[in-house]
Amino acid sequence: MNPITQELLGQVSDLFGGPIGGAYNIREDGDCAGRQSTEHVKIESKLTQPGIDILVDPDTVGETIYIPAVVTHTGVNDLVYNDFYIGEGADVTIVAGCGVHNDGGSEARHNGVHRFFLQKGARVLYIEKHLGIGDGSGKRVIDPKTHIEMAEDSYMEMDTTQIKGVDSTKRESTAVLGKNAKLVIKEKIMTHGDQYAETNFVVDLNGEGSGADLVSRSVAKGTSRQLFRSRINGNAACNGHSACDAIIMDNGVVSAIPELTANHVDAALIHEAAIGKIAGEQMTKLMTLGLTEQQAEEKIIEGFLK
């Protein structure tokens, strides 16, 4: 395996909690660098597109599936299509660490298109971390697209993090929920320099008793810019909530654009947004405990993005 691949995997190793095992697929510069299926989780190459199909048997419980993807040098434009078919009653964790290394002057890019199909009563915890490294002047770009279809009584939680080195990202997530299906998305982003991060959520709550909770926490430093859009359509008796909580520093800019549409009299939809600088009393309190201003600032950010 490429040494840079090993370095990138090491940088997201906190997601893994140890060596990658069980079912996994490691993608390196558009090719498969390692793959393993298990008795109840099958990973297969697509026949007409770059990417894989991940098939989880019904009632599979306790398995973790690893799908890290890395770009190791400048000039790579990687595009992958991954589809996840989660059988009825299954309960699994999916870990997707994505890293882009750029040591040259051209753009290095990874675009992942992920689709999730959850059958009745299925449960998924999806953990994703994006990062960029390398000393080149070329941009490090990650543009993920996610589509989720959730059957009756299914549950999915997405926990996504991007706090280092990605110059540009545009995240697009769409979801369609059936009866009593629940979706939770937790996003954490930090940008600096002249970086740009854009998030777009569109959720259709079609089933009675369905619910969605979309939460973004972010920090914008330097002259970086962030845009958060969320659209929740309540098409049945349902509950929807979205929130954007952001800290701006230096000359950073954050925009939050919520959209709620209730197409049913019993659709309960809420949006919250809070954008501002670090509170002065927080800084003062930590500095009286012996921290420097920079240390106090780092502690506050660390706690905010935890």
Order of alpha helices (4+ residues) and beta strands (2+ residues): alpha-alpha-beta-beta-beta-beta-beta-beta-beta-beta-beta-beta-beta-beta-beta-beta-beta-beta-beta-beta-beta-beta-beta-alpha-alpha
